[in-house]
Amino acid sequence: MKNILIINGPNLNLLGKRNVAIYGEISFETTLNELINNNQAKIDYKQSNHEGEIIDAIHNSTNYSGIVLNAGGYTHTSVAIRDAIEAVETPVVEVHISNIAGRESFRHESMISPVCVGCIFGFGMLGYQLAIDALLKLNK
């Protein structure tokens, strides 16, 4: 069985409560339960509002077939997370609930996209399932 690690960054612990017009009313716990129950992979989950904890999770990903990463606001600012992704062999798919290209101009550039195997933006919570599907097919 394949192992997938989902990492959510800052403020994503507030999904379902924060800015529901953009992020929706569904909590991530609801989505996570669906992902765990509807996949042929073992799903582990880490959420942190702290950059170093996200980096540590990426560094410690050697037992995973892939990482689904929603780095939140760190997407646009963190050279350190980019370097962590580049330093490991575990493939990473970048996910964002909203379409970051259609939002404020400071969200248009992702520091991590160039070192990820793929990027999924704007499909809401479905993006997590799409990323898992891609990682499972990538690792066949």
C-alpha positions in Angstrom: 0.0 0.0 0.0 1.3 3.5 -0.9 1.7 6.1 1.8 0.7 9.7 1.1 1.5 12.6 3.4 -0.8 15.7 3.3 0.8 18.8 4.7 -1.3 22.0 5.2 0.3 25.2 6.1 -0.7 28.3 8.0 -4.3 29.2 8.7 -5.6 26.0 7.0 -6.6 24.8 10.4 -9.4 27.4 10.1 -11.0 25.9 6.9 -14.7 26.0 7.2 -14.6 29.1 9.3 -12.2 31.5 7.6 -13.2 33.4 4.5 -15.9 30.9 3.5 -16.6 32.8 0.3 -13.1 31.7 -1.0 -12.4 28.5 0.9 -15.9 27.1 1.5 -17.7 25.9 4.6 -16.2 22.4 4.7 -13.7 21.7 7.5 -10.5 19.9 6.5 -11.3 17.2 9.0 -14.4 16.3 6.9 -12.3 16.2 3.7 -9.5 14.2 5.4 -12.0 11.6 6.6 -13.3 11.2 3.0 -9.7 10.9 1.7 -8.8 8.3 4.2 -12.0 6.3 3.5 -12.0 6.6 -0.3 -8.4 5.8 -1.2 -6.2 2.8 -1.8 -3.4 4.6 0.0 -2.5 5.2 3.6 -3.1 8.9 4.3 -1.2 10.8 7.0 -1.8 14.4 7.8 0.2 17.3 9.2 -0.9 20.9 9.7 1.3 23.6 11.0 1.3 27.3 11.2 5.1 27.2 11.6 7.5 27.1 8.7 10.1 25.0 10.4 7.6 22.2 11.2 6.6 22.1 7.6 10.2 21.8 6.6 10.8 19.0 9.1 7.8 17.1 7.8 9.2 17.4 4.2 12.6 16.3 5.4 11.1 13.3 7.2 9.1 12.1 4.2 11.4 9.3 3.1 8.7 6.6 3.9 6.1 8.3 1.7 5.2 7.7 -2.0 4.4 11.4 -2.2 3.4 14.6 -0.5 0.3 16.7 -1.1 1.3 20.2 0.0 -0.8 23.3 0.5 1.7 25.7 1.9 -0.8 28.4 2.4 0.8 31.9 2.5 4.3 30.3 2.6 3.7 29.4 -1.1 4.6 33.0 -2.0 7.4 33.7 0.4 9.3 30.7 1.6 12.6 29.9 -0.1 13.2 27.5 2.8 10.2 25.3 2.0 11.2 25.4 -1.7 14.7 24.3 -0.7 13.3 21.5 1.5 11.2 20.2 -1.4 14.2 20.3 -3.8 16.4 18.5 -1.2 14.2 15.4 -0.9 13.4 12.7 -3.5 9.7 12.4 -2.4 7.5 13.9 -5.2 5.4 16.8 -4.1 2.1 18.1 -5.6 1.3 21.6 -4.8 -2.4 22.2 -4.0 -4.5 25.3 -3.4 -8.2 25.4 -2.7 -8.6 28.7 -4.5 -7.3 29.7 -7.9 -4.3 31.7 -6.8 -3.8 33.1 -10.3 -7.2 34.8 -10.0 -6.6 36.4 -6.7 -4.4 39.3 -5.4 -1.3 39.9 -7.5 1.0 38.9 -4.6 -0.5 35.4 -4.7 0.3 34.9 -8.4 3.9 33.7 -7.9 4.5 30.5 -6.2 8.0 29.9 -4.8 7.4 26.2 -4.7 5.8 25.4 -8.0 9.1 25.0 -9.9 10.3 22.2 -7.6 7.0 20.3 -7.4 6.0 17.5 -9.9 2.6 19.2 -10.4 0.3 21.9 -9.2 -3.5 21.9 -8.7 -5.3 25.3 -8.1 -8.9 26.3 -7.9 -10.8 23.1 -7.5 -11.7 23.5 -3.8 -11.2 20.5 -1.6 -11.3 18.2 -4.7 -7.8 19.3 -5.4 -6.5 17.1 -2.6 -8.1 14.0 -4.2 -6.7 15.0 -7.6 -3.2 15.3 -6.1 -3.5 11.9 -4.5 -4.6 10.4 -7.7 -1.7 11.9 -9.6 0.8 10.7 -7.0 -0.6 7.2 -7.1 -0.3 7.0 -10.9 3.1 8.6 -10.8 4.4 5.8 -8.5 3.0 2.8 -10.4 
